[in-house]
Amino acid sequence: MRRKTFWKIRYFEEEDILHLVLSEEPEVKSLELSPNITVEMNEQGEIIGIEILEASNFLRDMLLETIQGKILEWQRD
């Protein structure tokens, strides 16, 4: 049976932390992808959450980089 997709987004404004919850299963281990991004996993090693520290800076930088890349593509065409 295929598992139903579950997404919950939590933002903690005071700490500027964005937490993407994919499952309410207990976290067994985590993997730091970069200094501000951690992936949370369940017992089977499946991703159950993603935590982003300094989320406002991360989102701003990611969006600006994506937009600038698209503008450069558009200008080359």
PDB file with SEQRES, HELIX, SHEET and CRYST1 records, atoms N, CA, C and O in Angstrom:
SEQRES   1 A   77  MET ARG ARG LYS THR PHE TRP LYS ILE ARG TYR PHE GLU          
SEQRES   2 A   77  GLU GLU ASP ILE LEU HIS LEU VAL LEU SER GLU GLU PRO          
SEQRES   3 A   77  GLU VAL LYS SER LEU GLU LEU SER PRO ASN ILE THR VAL          
SEQRES   4 A   77  GLU MET ASN GLU GLN GLY GLU ILE ILE GLY ILE GLU ILE          
SEQRES   5 A   77  LEU GLU ALA SER ASN PHE LEU ARG ASP MET LEU LEU GLU          
SEQRES   6 A   77  THR ILE GLN GLY LYS ILE LEU GLU TRP GLN ARG ASP              
HELIX    1 AA1 ALA A   55  ARG A   76  1                                  22    
SHEET    1 AA1 5 LYS A   8  PHE A  12  0                                        
SHEET    2 AA1 5 ILE A  17  VAL A  21 -1                                        
SHEET    3 AA1 5 ILE A  47  LEU A  53 -1                                        
SHEET    4 AA1 5 ILE A  37  MET A  41 -1                                        
SHEET    5 AA1 5 LYS A  29  SER A  34 -1                                        
CRYST1    1.000    1.000    1.000  90.00  90.00  90.00 P 1           1          
ATOM      1  N   MET A   1       0.844  -1.187   0.000  1.00  0.00           N  
ATOM      2  CA  MET A   1       0.000   0.000   0.000  1.00  0.00           C  
ATOM      3  C   MET A   1       0.888   1.249   0.000  1.00  0.00           C  
ATOM      4  O   MET A   1       1.845   1.344   0.768  1.00  0.00           O  
ATOM      5  N   ARG A   2       0.562   2.179  -0.852  1.00  0.00           N  
ATOM      6  CA  ARG A   2       1.344   3.404  -0.951  1.00  0.00           C  
ATOM      7  C   ARG A   2       0.980   4.365   0.184  1.00  0.00           C  
ATOM      8  O   ARG A   2      -0.191   4.562   0.509  1.00  0.00           O  
ATOM      9  N   ARG A   3       2.019   4.954   0.772  1.00  0.00           N  
ATOM     10  CA  ARG A   3       1.790   5.871   1.888  1.00  0.00           C  
ATOM     11  C   ARG A   3       1.291   7.219   1.371  1.00  0.00           C  
ATOM     12  O   ARG A   3       1.789   7.735   0.371  1.00  0.00           O  
ATOM     13  N   LYS A   4       0.325   7.767   2.049  1.00  0.00           N  
ATOM     14  CA  LYS A   4      -0.233   9.069   1.708  1.00  0.00           C  
ATOM     15  C   LYS A   4       0.775  10.179   2.011  1.00  0.00           C  
ATOM     16  O   LYS A   4       1.434  10.156   3.051  1.00  0.00           O  
ATOM     17  N   THR A   5       0.893  11.149   1.103  1.00  0.00           N  
ATOM     18  CA  THR A   5       1.807  12.257   1.298  1.00  0.00           C  
ATOM     19  C   THR A   5       1.289  13.165   2.417  1.00  0.00           C  
ATOM     20  O   THR A   5       0.118  13.546   2.443  1.00  0.00           O  
ATOM     21  N   PHE A   6       2.179  13.494   3.321  1.00  0.00           N  
ATOM     22  CA  PHE A   6       1.847  14.313   4.486  1.00  0.00           C  
ATOM     23  C   PHE A   6       2.872  15.437   4.574  1.00  0.00           C  
ATOM     24  O   PHE A   6       4.071  15.173   4.667  1.00  0.00           O  
ATOM     25  N   TRP A   7       2.431  16.639   4.549  1.00  0.00           N  
ATOM     26  CA  TRP A   7       3.338  17.788   4.683  1.00  0.00           C  
ATOM     27  C   TRP A   7       2.778  18.755   5.711  1.00  0.00           C  
ATOM     28  O   TRP A   7       1.592  19.086   5.700  1.00  0.00           O  
ATOM     29  N   LYS A   8       3.639  19.189   6.579  1.00  0.00           N  
ATOM     30  CA  LYS A   8       3.272  20.231   7.527  1.00  0.00           C  
ATOM     31  C   LYS A   8       4.463  21.178   7.592  1.00  0.00           C  
ATOM     32  O   LYS A   8       5.609  20.741   7.689  1.00  0.00           O  
ATOM     33  N   ILE A   9       4.188  22.456   7.540  1.00  0.00           N  
ATOM     34  CA  ILE A   9       5.256  23.442   7.603  1.00  0.00           C  
ATOM     35  C   ILE A   9       5.105  24.227   8.895  1.00  0.00           C  
ATOM     36  O   ILE A   9       4.047  24.786   9.184  1.00  0.00           O  
ATOM     37  N   ARG A  10       6.171  24.255   9.656  1.00  0.00           N  
ATOM     38  CA  ARG A  10       6.181  25.021  10.906  1.00  0.00           C  
ATOM     39  C   ARG A  10       7.290  26.063  10.817  1.00  0.00           C  
ATOM     40  O   ARG A  10       8.419  25.758  10.432  1.00  0.00           O  
ATOM     41  N   TYR A  11       6.950  27.283  11.176  1.00  0.00           N  
ATOM     42  CA  TYR A  11       7.962  28.340  11.193  1.00  0.00           C  
ATOM     43  C   TYR A  11       8.003  28.941  12.587  1.00  0.00           C  
ATOM     44  O   TYR A  11       6.983  29.357  13.136  1.00  0.00           O  
ATOM     45  N   PHE A  12       9.195  28.978  13.140  1.00  0.00           N  
ATOM     46  CA  PHE A  12       9.416  29.541  14.458  1.00  0.00           C  
ATOM     47  C   PHE A  12      10.093  30.891  14.255  1.00  0.00           C  
ATOM     48  O   PHE A  12      11.310  30.977  14.092  1.00  0.00           O  
ATOM     49  N   GLU A  13       9.281  31.933  14.269  1.00  0.00           N  
ATOM     50  CA  GLU A  13       9.732  33.274  13.903  1.00  0.00           C  
ATOM     51  C   GLU A  13      10.866  33.786  14.794  1.00  0.00           C  
ATOM     52  O   GLU A  13      11.850  34.336  14.300  1.00  0.00           O  
ATOM     53  N   GLU A  14      10.723  33.608  16.068  1.00  0.00           N  
ATOM     54  CA  GLU A  14      11.723  34.136  17.001  1.00  0.00           C  
ATOM     55  C   GLU A  14      13.109  33.547  16.744  1.00  0.00           C  
ATOM     56  O   GLU A  14      14.114  34.250  16.839  1.00  0.00           O  
ATOM     57  N   GLU A  15      13.159  32.252  16.418  1.00  0.00           N  
ATOM     58  CA  GLU A  15      14.434  31.574  16.173  1.00  0.00           C  
ATOM     59  C   GLU A  15      14.802  31.563  14.689  1.00  0.00           C  
ATOM     60  O   GLU A  15      15.929  31.210  14.341  1.00  0.00           O  
ATOM     61  N   ASP A  16      13.869  31.946  13.806  1.00  0.00           N  
ATOM     62  CA  ASP A  16      14.034  31.916  12.348  1.00  0.00           C  
ATOM     63  C   ASP A  16      14.372  30.509  11.865  1.00  0.00           C  
ATOM     64  O   ASP A  16      15.333  30.296  11.125  1.00  0.00           O  
ATOM     65  N   ILE A  17      13.546  29.551  12.311  1.00  0.00           N  
ATOM     66  CA  ILE A  17      13.716  28.146  11.938  1.00  0.00           C  
ATOM     67  C   ILE A  17      12.485  27.699  11.165  1.00  0.00           C  
ATOM     68  O   ILE A  17      11.350  27.910  11.593  1.00  0.00           O  
ATOM     69  N   LEU A  18      12.734  27.076  10.017  1.00  0.00           N  
ATOM     70  CA  LEU A  18      11.670  26.488   9.210  1.00  0.00           C  
ATOM     71  C   LEU A  18      11.785  24.982   9.350  1.00  0.00           C  
ATOM     72  O   LEU A  18      12.845  24.403   9.114  1.00  0.00           O  
ATOM     73  N   HIS A  19      10.680  24.352   9.735  1.00  0.00           N  
ATOM     74  CA  HIS A  19      10.675  22.900   9.921  1.00  0.00           C  
ATOM     75  C   HIS A  19       9.626  22.307   8.997  1.00  0.00           C  
ATOM     76  O   HIS A  19       8.432  22.563   9.152  1.00  0.00           O  
ATOM     77  N   LEU A  20      10.080  21.512   8.031  1.00  0.00           N  
ATOM     78  CA  LEU A  20       9.183  20.820   7.116  1.00  0.00           C  
ATOM     79  C   LEU A  20       8.973  19.420   7.668  1.00  0.00           C  
ATOM     80  O   LEU A  20       9.922  18.647   7.795  1.00  0.00           O  
ATOM     81  N   VAL A  21       7.732  19.099   7.995  1.00  0.00           N  
ATOM     82  CA  VAL A  21       7.409  17.799   8.593  1.00  0.00           C  
ATOM     83  C   VAL A  21       6.774  16.935   7.515  1.00  0.00           C  
ATOM     84  O   VAL A  21       5.728  17.282   6.966  1.00  0.00           O  
ATOM     85  N   LEU A  22       7.408  15.808   7.216  1.00  0.00           N  
ATOM     86  CA  LEU A  22       6.880  14.882   6.217  1.00  0.00           C  
ATOM     87  C   LEU A  22       6.117  13.736   6.863  1.00  0.00           C  
ATOM     88  O   LEU A  22       5.277  13.098   6.229  1.00  0.00           O  
ATOM     89  N   SER A  23       6.415  13.485   8.122  1.00  0.00           N  
ATOM     90  CA  SER A  23       5.769  12.405   8.862  1.00  0.00           C  
ATOM     91  C   SER A  23       5.874  12.708  10.350  1.00  0.00           C  
ATOM     92  O   SER A  23       6.829  13.346  10.793  1.00  0.00           O  
ATOM     93  N   GLU A  24       4.900  12.254  11.112  1.00  0.00           N  
ATOM     94  CA  GLU A  24       4.925  12.444  12.564  1.00  0.00           C  
ATOM     95  C   GLU A  24       5.652  11.294  13.265  1.00  0.00           C  
ATOM     96  O   GLU A  24       5.628  11.201  14.492  1.00  0.00           O  
ATOM     97  N   GLU A  25       6.300  10.417  12.485  1.00  0.00           N  
ATOM     98  CA  GLU A  25       7.050   9.306  13.072  1.00  0.00           C  
ATOM     99  C   GLU A  25       8.182   9.845  13.935  1.00  0.00           C  
ATOM    100  O   GLU A  25       8.635  10.971  13.728  1.00  0.00           O  
ATOM    101  N   PRO A  26       8.639   9.062  14.889  1.00  0.00           N  
ATOM    102  CA  PRO A  26       9.747   9.523  15.725  1.00  0.00           C  
ATOM    103  C   PRO A  26      11.050   9.605  14.931  1.00  0.00           C  
ATOM    104  O   PRO A  26      11.326   8.768  14.071  1.00  0.00           O  
ATOM    105  N   GLU A  27      11.834  10.619  15.235  1.00  0.00           N  
ATOM    106  CA  GLU A  27      13.144  10.787  14.614  1.00  0.00           C  
ATOM    107  C   GLU A  27      14.141   9.865  15.310  1.00  0.00           C  
ATOM    108  O   GLU A  27      14.259   9.871  16.535  1.00  0.00           O  
ATOM    109  N   VAL A  28      14.849   9.081  14.519  1.00  0.00           N  
ATOM    110  CA  VAL A  28      15.838   8.158  15.064  1.00  0.00           C  
ATOM    111  C   VAL A  28      17.251   8.682  14.826  1.00  0.00           C  
ATOM    112  O   VAL A  28      18.137   8.507  15.662  1.00  0.00           O  
ATOM    113  N   LYS A  29      17.452   9.324  13.679  1.00  0.00           N  
ATOM    114  CA  LYS A  29      18.761   9.896  13.392  1.00  0.00           C  
ATOM    115  C   LYS A  29      18.592  11.106  12.493  1.00  0.00           C  
ATOM    116  O   LYS A  29      17.527  11.339  11.921  1.00  0.00           O  
ATOM    117  N   SER A  30      19.666  11.866  12.382  1.00  0.00           N  
ATOM    118  CA  SER A  30      19.626  13.048  11.528  1.00  0.00           C  
ATOM    119  C   SER A  30      20.955  13.167  10.782  1.00  0.00           C  
ATOM    120  O   SER A  30      21.977  12.618  11.193  1.00  0.00           O  
ATOM    121  N   LEU A  31      20.905  13.897   9.681  1.00  0.00           N  
ATOM    122  CA  LEU A  31      22.070  14.104   8.842  1.00  0.00           C  
ATOM    123  C   LEU A  31      22.169  15.580   8.522  1.00  0.00           C  
ATOM    124  O   LEU A  31      21.234  16.168   7.979  1.00  0.00           O  
ATOM    125  N   GLU A  32      23.305  16.182   8.856  1.00  0.00           N  
ATOM    126  CA  GLU A  32      23.508  17.592   8.571  1.00  0.00           C  
ATOM    127  C   GLU A  32      23.992  17.733   7.129  1.00  0.00           C  
ATOM    128  O   GLU A  32      25.090  17.292   6.791  1.00  0.00           O  
ATOM    129  N   LEU A  33      23.162  18.354   6.277  1.00  0.00           N  
ATOM    130  CA  LEU A  33      23.521  18.543   4.877  1.00  0.00           C  
ATOM    131  C   LEU A  33      24.444  19.739   4.693  1.00  0.00           C  
ATOM    132  O   LEU A  33      25.324  19.730   3.832  1.00  0.00           O  
ATOM    133  N   SER A  34      24.237  20.751   5.497  1.00  0.00           N  
ATOM    134  CA  SER A  34      25.071  21.944   5.508  1.00  0.00           C  
ATOM    135  C   SER A  34      24.952  22.522   6.915  1.00  0.00           C  
ATOM    136  O   SER A  34      24.166  22.019   7.718  1.00  0.00           O  
ATOM    137  N   PRO A  35      25.714  23.568   7.230  1.00  0.00           N  
ATOM    138  CA  PRO A  35      25.641  24.090   8.600  1.00  0.00           C  
ATOM    139  C   PRO A  35      24.228  24.476   9.061  1.00  0.00           C  
ATOM    140  O   PRO A  35      23.952  24.454  10.260  1.00  0.00           O  
ATOM    141  N   ASN A  36      23.341  24.824   8.142  1.00  0.00           N  
ATOM    142  CA  ASN A  36      22.004  25.267   8.549  1.00  0.00           C  
ATOM    143  C   ASN A  36      20.871  24.349   8.100  1.00  0.00           C  
ATOM    144  O   ASN A  36      19.703  24.678   8.306  1.00  0.00           O  
ATOM    145  N   ILE A  37      21.184  23.214   7.496  1.00  0.00           N  
ATOM    146  CA  ILE A  37      20.133  22.319   7.008  1.00  0.00           C  
ATOM    147  C   ILE A  37      20.371  20.916   7.537  1.00  0.00           C  
ATOM    148  O   ILE A  37      21.431  20.326   7.328  1.00  0.00           O  
ATOM    149  N   THR A  38      19.356  20.389   8.233  1.00  0.00           N  
ATOM    150  CA  THR A  38      19.426  19.048   8.799  1.00  0.00           C  
ATOM    151  C   THR A  38      18.234  18.231   8.310  1.00  0.00           C  
ATOM    152  O   THR A  38      17.096  18.701   8.311  1.00  0.00           O  
ATOM    153  N   VAL A  39      18.518  16.997   7.892  1.00  0.00           N  
ATOM    154  CA  VAL A  39      17.469  16.067   7.472  1.00  0.00           C  
ATOM    155  C   VAL A  39      17.232  15.099   8.622  1.00  0.00           C  
ATOM    156  O   VAL A  39      18.180  14.550   9.185  1.00  0.00           O  
ATOM    157  N   GLU A  40      15.975  14.892   8.967  1.00  0.00           N  
ATOM    158  CA  GLU A  40      15.610  13.983  10.055  1.00  0.00           C  
ATOM    159  C   GLU A  40      15.070  12.693   9.443  1.00  0.00           C  
ATOM    160  O   GLU A  40      14.317  12.727   8.470  1.00  0.00           O  
ATOM    161  N   MET A  41      15.465  11.541  10.026  1.00  0.00           N  
ATOM    162  CA  MET A  41      15.071  10.248   9.467  1.00  0.00           C  
ATOM    163  C   MET A  41      14.431   9.344  10.511  1.00  0.00           C  
ATOM    164  O   MET A  41      14.679   9.460  11.711  1.00  0.00           O  
ATOM    165  N   ASN A  42      13.598   8.440  10.006  1.00  0.00           N  
ATOM    166  CA  ASN A  42      12.954   7.459  10.882  1.00  0.00           C  
ATOM    167  C   ASN A  42      13.837   6.217  10.991  1.00  0.00           C  
ATOM    168  O   ASN A  42      14.967   6.207  10.503  1.00  0.00           O  
ATOM    169  N   GLU A  43      13.328   5.193  11.619  1.00  0.00           N  
ATOM    170  CA  GLU A  43      14.074   3.956  11.853  1.00  0.00           C  
ATOM    171  C   GLU A  43      14.490   3.268  10.552  1.00  0.00           C  
ATOM    172  O   GLU A  43      15.521   2.597  10.510  1.00  0.00           O  
ATOM    173  N   GLN A  44      13.689   3.432   9.484  1.00  0.00           N  
ATOM    174  CA  GLN A  44      13.987   2.811   8.189  1.00  0.00           C  
ATOM    175  C   GLN A  44      14.926   3.665   7.330  1.00  0.00           C  
ATOM    176  O   GLN A  44      15.255   3.279   6.208  1.00  0.00           O  
ATOM    177  N   GLY A  45      15.354   4.809   7.841  1.00  0.00           N  
ATOM    178  CA  GLY A  45      16.235   5.690   7.093  1.00  0.00           C  
ATOM    179  C   GLY A  45      15.505   6.580   6.100  1.00  0.00           C  
ATOM    180  O   GLY A  45      16.132   7.186   5.231  1.00  0.00           O  
ATOM    181  N   GLU A  46      14.182   6.663   6.224  1.00  0.00           N  
ATOM    182  CA  GLU A  46      13.378   7.517   5.353  1.00  0.00           C  
ATOM    183  C   GLU A  46      13.343   8.930   5.927  1.00  0.00           C  
ATOM    184  O   GLU A  46      13.339   9.117   7.144  1.00  0.00           O  
ATOM    185  N   ILE A  47      13.318   9.909   5.045  1.00  0.00           N  
ATOM    186  CA  ILE A  47      13.269  11.303   5.485  1.00  0.00           C  
ATOM    187  C   ILE A  47      11.886  11.606   6.053  1.00  0.00           C  
ATOM    188  O   ILE A  47      10.868  11.376   5.399  1.00  0.00           O  
ATOM    189  N   ILE A  48      11.865  12.122   7.274  1.00  0.00           N  
ATOM    190  CA  ILE A  48      10.595  12.475   7.910  1.00  0.00           C  
ATOM    191  C   ILE A  48      10.510  13.971   8.207  1.00  0.00           C  
ATOM    192  O   ILE A  48       9.455  14.472   8.596  1.00  0.00           O  
ATOM    193  N   GLY A  49      11.626  14.684   8.023  1.00  0.00           N  
ATOM    194  CA  GLY A  49      11.595  16.112   8.285  1.00  0.00           C  
ATOM    195  C   GLY A  49      12.858  16.795   7.805  1.00  0.00           C  
ATOM    196  O   GLY A  49      13.898  16.163   7.621  1.00  0.00           O  
ATOM    197  N   ILE A  50      12.746  18.100   7.607  1.00  0.00           N  
ATOM    198  CA  ILE A  50      13.882  18.927   7.220  1.00  0.00           C  
ATOM    199  C   ILE A  50      13.833  20.184   8.072  1.00  0.00           C  
ATOM    200  O   ILE A  50      12.799  20.847   8.159  1.00  0.00           O  
ATOM    201  N   GLU A  51      14.941  20.504   8.692  1.00  0.00           N  
ATOM    202  CA  GLU A  51      15.024  21.699   9.530  1.00  0.00           C  
ATOM    203  C   GLU A  51      16.008  22.673   8.895  1.00  0.00           C  
ATOM    204  O   GLU A  51      17.138  22.307   8.571  1.00  0.00           O  
ATOM    205  N   ILE A  52      15.566  23.920   8.722  1.00  0.00           N  
ATOM    206  CA  ILE A  52      16.408  24.954   8.130  1.00  0.00           C  
ATOM    207  C   ILE A  52      16.575  26.084   9.134  1.00  0.00           C  
ATOM    208  O   ILE A  52      15.612  26.760   9.496  1.00  0.00           O  
ATOM    209  N   LEU A  53      17.821  26.277   9.582  1.00  0.00           N  
ATOM    210  CA  LEU A  53      18.142  27.379  10.482  1.00  0.00           C  
ATOM    211  C   LEU A  53      18.406  28.622   9.649  1.00  0.00           C  
ATOM    212  O   LEU A  53      18.782  28.519   8.481  1.00  0.00           O  
ATOM    213  N   GLU A  54      18.215  29.792  10.235  1.00  0.00           N  
ATOM    214  CA  GLU A  54      18.344  31.062   9.506  1.00  0.00           C  
ATOM    215  C   GLU A  54      17.549  30.988   8.203  1.00  0.00           C  
ATOM    216  O   GLU A  54      18.046  31.315   7.125  1.00  0.00           O  
ATOM    217  N   ALA A  55      16.308  30.550   8.340  1.00  0.00           N  
ATOM    218  CA  ALA A  55      15.448  30.258   7.199  1.00  0.00           C  
ATOM    219  C   ALA A  55      15.201  31.459   6.293  1.00  0.00           C  
ATOM    220  O   ALA A  55      15.164  31.303   5.073  1.00  0.00           O  
ATOM    221  N   SER A  56      15.034  32.630   6.848  1.00  0.00           N  
ATOM    222  CA  SER A  56      14.746  33.792   6.004  1.00  0.00           C  
ATOM    223  C   SER A  56      15.918  34.097   5.082  1.00  0.00           C  
ATOM    224  O   SER A  56      15.712  34.416   3.911  1.00  0.00           O  
ATOM    225  N   ASN A  57      17.149  34.002   5.593  1.00  0.00           N  
ATOM    226  CA  ASN A  57      18.334  34.210   4.748  1.00  0.00           C  
ATOM    227  C   ASN A  57      18.440  33.112   3.691  1.00  0.00           C  
ATOM    228  O   ASN A  57      18.717  33.393   2.525  1.00  0.00           O  
ATOM    229  N   PHE A  58      18.221  31.874   4.095  1.00  0.00           N  
ATOM    230  CA  PHE A  58      18.306  30.744   3.174  1.00  0.00           C  
ATOM    231  C   PHE A  58      17.317  30.894   2.023  1.00  0.00           C  
ATOM    232  O   PHE A  58      17.685  30.746   0.858  1.00  0.00           O  
ATOM    233  N   LEU A  59      16.066  31.187   2.352  1.00  0.00           N  
ATOM    234  CA  LEU A  59      15.041  31.329   1.316  1.00  0.00           C  
ATOM    235  C   LEU A  59      15.325  32.524   0.412  1.00  0.00           C  
ATOM    236  O   LEU A  59      15.168  32.431  -0.806  1.00  0.00           O  
ATOM    237  N   ARG A  60      15.736  33.633   0.991  1.00  0.00           N  
ATOM    238  CA  ARG A  60      16.076  34.809   0.191  1.00  0.00           C  
ATOM    239  C   ARG A  60      17.191  34.483  -0.791  1.00  0.00           C  
ATOM    240  O   ARG A  60      17.073  34.761  -1.984  1.00  0.00           O  
ATOM    241  N   ASP A  61      18.266  33.898  -0.297  1.00  0.00           N  
ATOM    242  CA  ASP A  61      19.411  33.581  -1.150  1.00  0.00           C  
ATOM    243  C   ASP A  61      19.049  32.569  -2.228  1.00  0.00           C  
ATOM    244  O   ASP A  61      19.451  32.715  -3.382  1.00  0.00           O  
ATOM    245  N   MET A  62      18.290  31.541  -1.852  1.00  0.00           N  
ATOM    246  CA  MET A  62      17.894  30.511  -2.807  1.00  0.00           C  
ATOM    247  C   MET A  62      17.007  31.096  -3.901  1.00  0.00           C  
ATOM    248  O   MET A  62      17.198  30.798  -5.080  1.00  0.00           O  
ATOM    249  N   LEU A  63      16.042  31.924  -3.520  1.00  0.00           N  
ATOM    250  CA  LEU A  63      15.147  32.536  -4.504  1.00  0.00           C  
ATOM    251  C   LEU A  63      15.905  33.495  -5.423  1.00  0.00           C  
ATOM    252  O   LEU A  63      15.705  33.479  -6.638  1.00  0.00           O  
ATOM    253  N   LEU A  64      16.765  34.321  -4.852  1.00  0.00           N  
ATOM    254  CA  LEU A  64      17.543  35.256  -5.675  1.00  0.00           C  
ATOM    255  C   LEU A  64      18.437  34.515  -6.665  1.00  0.00           C  
ATOM    256  O   LEU A  64      18.543  34.911  -7.826  1.00  0.00           O  
ATOM    257  N   GLU A  65      19.074  33.451  -6.213  1.00  0.00           N  
ATOM    258  CA  GLU A  65      19.939  32.663  -7.090  1.00  0.00           C  
ATOM    259  C   GLU A  65      19.128  32.036  -8.226  1.00  0.00           C  
ATOM    260  O   GLU A  65      19.564  32.047  -9.377  1.00  0.00           O  
ATOM    261  N   THR A  66      17.967  31.498  -7.912  1.00  0.00           N  
ATOM    262  CA  THR A  66      17.106  30.889  -8.926  1.00  0.00           C  
ATOM    263  C   THR A  66      16.625  31.925  -9.926  1.00  0.00           C  
ATOM    264  O   THR A  66      16.658  31.691 -11.134  1.00  0.00           O  
ATOM    265  N   ILE A  67      16.178  33.069  -9.425  1.00  0.00           N  
ATOM    266  CA  ILE A  67      15.669  34.132 -10.296  1.00  0.00           C  
ATOM    267  C   ILE A  67      16.786  34.663 -11.191  1.00  0.00           C  
ATOM    268  O   ILE A  67      16.584  34.854 -12.390  1.00  0.00           O  
ATOM    269  N   GLN A  68      17.961  34.901 -10.614  1.00  0.00           N  
ATOM    270  CA  GLN A  68      19.070  35.411 -11.413  1.00  0.00           C  
ATOM    271  C   GLN A  68      19.475  34.410 -12.495  1.00  0.00           C  
ATOM    272  O   GLN A  68      19.799  34.805 -13.615  1.00  0.00           O  
ATOM    273  N   GLY A  69      19.456  33.119 -12.166  1.00  0.00           N  
ATOM    274  CA  GLY A  69      19.762  32.085 -13.153  1.00  0.00           C  
ATOM    275  C   GLY A  69      18.767  32.083 -14.297  1.00  0.00           C  
ATOM    276  O   GLY A  69      19.152  31.956 -15.460  1.00  0.00           O  
ATOM    277  N   LYS A  70      17.496  32.223 -13.977  1.00  0.00           N  
ATOM    278  CA  LYS A  70      16.452  32.257 -15.005  1.00  0.00           C  
ATOM    279  C   LYS A  70      16.585  33.494 -15.882  1.00  0.00           C  
ATOM    280  O   LYS A  70      16.380  33.422 -17.093  1.00  0.00           O  
ATOM    281  N   ILE A  71      16.925  34.623 -15.282  1.00  0.00           N  
ATOM    282  CA  ILE A  71      17.110  35.863 -16.053  1.00  0.00           C  
ATOM    283  C   ILE A  71      18.275  35.702 -17.030  1.00  0.00           C  
ATOM    284  O   ILE A  71      18.174  36.105 -18.189  1.00  0.00           O  
ATOM    285  N   LEU A  72      19.372  35.116 -16.567  1.00  0.00           N  
ATOM    286  CA  LEU A  72      20.520  34.887 -17.443  1.00  0.00           C  
ATOM    287  C   LEU A  72      20.162  33.949 -18.598  1.00  0.00           C  
ATOM    288  O   LEU A  72      20.572  34.181 -19.735  1.00  0.00           O  
ATOM    289  N   GLU A  73      19.399  32.895 -18.309  1.00  0.00           N  
ATOM    290  CA  GLU A  73      18.924  31.988 -19.382  1.00  0.00           C  
ATOM    291  C   GLU A  73      18.075  32.746 -20.386  1.00  0.00           C  
ATOM    292  O   GLU A  73      18.249  32.585 -21.594  1.00  0.00           O  
ATOM    293  N   TRP A  74      17.176  33.554 -19.907  1.00  0.00           N  
ATOM    294  CA  TRP A  74      16.270  34.329 -20.754  1.00  0.00           C  
ATOM    295  C   TRP A  74      17.063  35.297 -21.634  1.00  0.00           C  
ATOM    296  O   TRP A  74      16.755  35.459 -22.815  1.00  0.00           O  
ATOM    297  N   GLN A  75      18.085  35.940 -21.060  1.00  0.00           N  
ATOM    298  CA  GLN A  75      18.890  36.894 -21.810  1.00  0.00           C  
ATOM    299  C   GLN A  75      19.719  36.217 -22.910  1.00  0.00           C  
ATOM    300  O   GLN A  75      19.986  36.822 -23.948  1.00  0.00           O  
ATOM    301  N   ARG A  76      20.123  34.965 -22.680  1.00  0.00           N  
ATOM    302  CA  ARG A  76      20.902  34.235 -23.695  1.00  0.00           C  
ATOM    303  C   ARG A  76      20.046  33.783 -24.864  1.00  0.00           C  
ATOM    304  O   ARG A  76      20.546  33.626 -25.978  1.00  0.00           O  
ATOM    305  N   ASP A  77      18.765  33.574 -24.619  1.00  0.00           N  
ATOM    306  CA  ASP A  77      17.853  33.096 -25.686  1.00  0.00           C  
ATOM    307  C   ASP A  77      17.428  34.159 -26.601  1.00  0.00           C  
ATOM    308  O   ASP A  77      16.669  33.903 -27.536  1.00  0.00           O  
TER     309      ASP A  77                                                      
END                                                                             
